[in-house]
C-alpha cells in the first residue's frame, strides 16, 4: 500500500512548512509528497524529510487549480492519493486512516477539517492544543469517528480528500476547462457520483486549516466564479456556488437568466474589504 500526498501552492511557504511538519509527525509515513508550485515568487523550496519531497513548477498567471492538481497526480508514484490544500496541517492519524480506508474500499473520501484562529500554529504547536482551539465547518458535518456515506455530491470538497490513483484518472481528473477559482471540485464530485464512486466523510482523523484571509462572498474571484458557474450549469443544468451567486446578484454585480450569468460591474475595493471575515464559509 503506497500513499502519495499531493499539494499545490502559490506564495504560501509558511503554510507549506506547517503542512510538511504535520506529515513529519504522522504515525504512518507517506511514501512521498508532491508539491506543485503555481508560479510562486520566489519559487517554492522544501527541505527533504524522512519521505521524499518533489517540487514541480507550473508557470502561468492566476490560480490554475485543476491543472495543478492533475499535474500532481501524474507525478505521483503511489497507488493511493491524498490531496491536501497547502493551508492544511494533517493530524497524526490522517495518512494512516486514509491508507487503511482505501485498502478496504474503492471510494472518494473527504477528511474532517478543523479551523484554527489567526494566532494558532504560527510557530511551535502540539496537536492536542490545536484540537482544543479548532472548530468545525458550519455546513459540512462529519462523524466524530469513522466513516459516513454522504449522498450529496455537492458537499465534496478538495481541502483534504483521498482516492485510488487509477480511479482519479478513470474519472478524468479535474476538468481543466474550469480555470481559476471555483466550481472544479463540485464538478469532480458530480462526476464521481455519475461513475458510482461513493463519497464518504471521515471523522476523527482529519486536518487543521491554517488561518488566512477569507472573503464571503469571494469578490476578488468574481470573474472566475461567473465563468466557471456558466460552464457548470451547461453541463449539469443547475447552478453551483449558489450562496456566492446570490450574494453577487444582491449586490448588483451580476444578472442571472436562462442564458447564463452576465457581469454588470466589478466590485469596488471597499466592497472587497467589507467581505473579509474570520470564519470559514461555504458556497
N, C-alpha and C positions, 0 to 999 in steps of 0.2 A: 504494500500500500504506500504509494508515494504522493506527497502533497506539495503542490506549488502554491505559494501565497503571491498574489498579484496586487500591485497598487499603481495608481497614476498620480502624477504630481505636477504642479506648476507653482514655483516660488514659495513653497511651504516647507522649507527644510527643517524648521523646528518641529513641526508636526510629524514629519517623516522620522526624525530622530526618536521620537517617543513611540511611534509605531514599531520601529526596529527594536527598541528597548523592550517593549511588550513581547515581541517574538522571542527575544533572548531569554525571557523568563518563562517561556511556555514549557509545560510539563511534557508535551510531545513536540519535539523539534521539527519544524518544517524541513522539507528536503531542499528548498530554495526559496528565495524572494526575488521576484521580477519587478523592477521599477521602470515605468515608462515616464520619462521626463518630457512634458509638453512645452518645450522651449523655455525652460526656466532661465532666468538671468540673475546671478551666474548659474551655469549648468549644475545640476544635482550631482553630488558626490557622496557615496556612502561607504564607510569602512566595513571591511568584512567581519562577519560574526562566525558563530560555530556552525552556521549553514551558509552556503554560497549566496552571494548577492550580485545580481546582474542589473546594470542600468542601461536602458535603451533610450536613445534620443529621438523624439518625434518633433521635427521642426514645423513651423507654420503658425498662423495667427489664431487667436481665440482659444477656446477650450474644446478640442476635438475628442470629447469624452468617449463616444462609441468607437472611434478609430483607435484610440489609445488602449482601451480595454481589449479590443481584438488583437492588437499588436502584442500585448502582454500574454494573452492566451496562446498565440502562435509560438512565442518564445519559450513557453513553459514545457518542462520535460515530465512533470508529474502526471499521473493518470487521474488525479483529483485536483480541483481548483478551488481556492478560497480567495475571493476578491475582497479587498479591504480598501475603503476610501482612505486617503492619506491622513485624514484627521481622526482616524480610529486607533485606539490602543487596544490590542486584543487582550482579553483576560487569559490567565494561565491555562485554563482548560479548553479554550476555544479550538485550537488546532486539533487537539486530540478528539474532541467531541465531533467536529466536522468530519474528520477522517473515519471515525467509527460509524457515524451515521451513513456516510457514503459507501462504506464497506457493506452495510446492511441493506441499503435502499438505493434505488435509482430515482432520485428526487431532486428538486430545487429547494435549497434550504436558506432561509433568512435567519440570521442570528440577532438576538436581542441587542439593542443599543441603549446605553445608559448615558445621559447627557451631563457633562461637567460644567461647572461655573468658570468664570473668567480667570480665577486665581488657582484653579486646580491643575495639577500635572504640569506645572511650569518649570519644575526642577526635579528634585528627588521626590519619589512618591511610593506609597505602598498600596497594593490592590485593595486591601480591606478598608483603608481610609477613603479611597476613591468610591468604593461601593456605598459607604455611608453618606457620601455627599451627592452622589449622582441621582438623577431622576429619569423616569421612562418617558417615552413618546406619548403625547396626548391622544393620538388616534390609533396607532398600531399597538395592540396589546398582545403580549407574549405570555406563555405559561411560566410559572415560577421555575419549573424544571422540566426537562424532557421536551417532547415534540407534540405539536398540534397541527393538524391539517387546516390550511387556510383556503377557502373556496373562492375568495375574492382576489382574482389575479391582479387587480388594480392596486393591491396593497404590497405587491412585490417592490422591494427597494434594493438599490445596488450598494448600500453602505457596507454591508458585510454579508456575503452570500457565497454558497458553495454548490458545486455540482460536478459530475464527471466531465472530464475534458472532452471526451468524444461526444457527449450529449451537447456540450456547448457548440461544437462545430456542426452537429446534426441540426441544431436549431438555426444555424447560420450566424451565430454570434450576435453582437449588437448591430442593428441596421445603421450603416454609416450615412444613409440618406438623412438621418436625424443629425444635424450639425449643431455644434454649440450646446447650449444648456436646455434640458427639459424634454421629456417625452420618450427618450430612448429606452429607459429602464421599464416604463409601463408597457411599451410595445414588446419588449423582450418577455415580460411576464405574460402577456396575452398570447404570444406565440408558443410559449411553454405550455400554457393551458390547452391551446389548439392541438399540440402534439401529444397531449395526455400525460404530461410530466407533472406529478403532484407538487404543490407548493406547501412546504412545512415551515412553521415558525418554531424556532428552538429557543428555549429559555434556560437560564442557569449558567450557560457558558456563552458569553457574548463579547461585546467590545464597548469601550468608553469613547464617547465622542468628545474630542477636544474643542473647547470653546473657540469660536471665531464669529465675526460679524454675520448676522443673519438678517435678511430683509423679507418682510411679509407685507405685500407681495414682492417678489424679486424684480423690482422695476428695472434694475440695471441689465436684466436679461430679456427685456420686453420683446425685442425683435426675434431673438432665438425662439422664445416660447411661442410666439404667434406663428412663425414659420413651421415649427415642429407640431403645433396643435392642428394646423391645417392639414398637414401630412397624415397625422394620426386619424383625424376624422374621415378623411378619404378612404383610409384603409379599414377602419373598424366601425365607422358610422356612429361614433359617439365622441364627445369632447373629452380629452384628458385634462388634468390640471384645472378642473372646473373652479375650484376656490380662487385660484390666481386669475383665471379669465374673468370671473365675476367681479373681482376687485378692479381689474383693468377697465372693465366696462363701466362700473360705477364711477370711476374717476374720469371717465370721458376720454380714455386713451385709445380704445378700440371700439369697433362696431361688429357684432356678430350677425350673420344672416345665413340663409340656406346655401349661399355660395362660398361661405368661409368667413374669415376674420380680416378686417381691414384696419390698419393702424391710422388713427385720426391725428395723433400728435405724439411727441416724445415726452416723457416725464421730465419735470424740472429737477435741478439739483436739490432743491428744498424738498420736493416730494420724495425723492430717493432717500434723503436723510431721515425724513419722518417715518419711512418704512423700516428703519433699523430697529431691531428688537433683540431681546436676550433669549427667549425661549425657542425651542425647535418648532417648526411649522410643517404643515403637510399641504400639498396641492390638492 
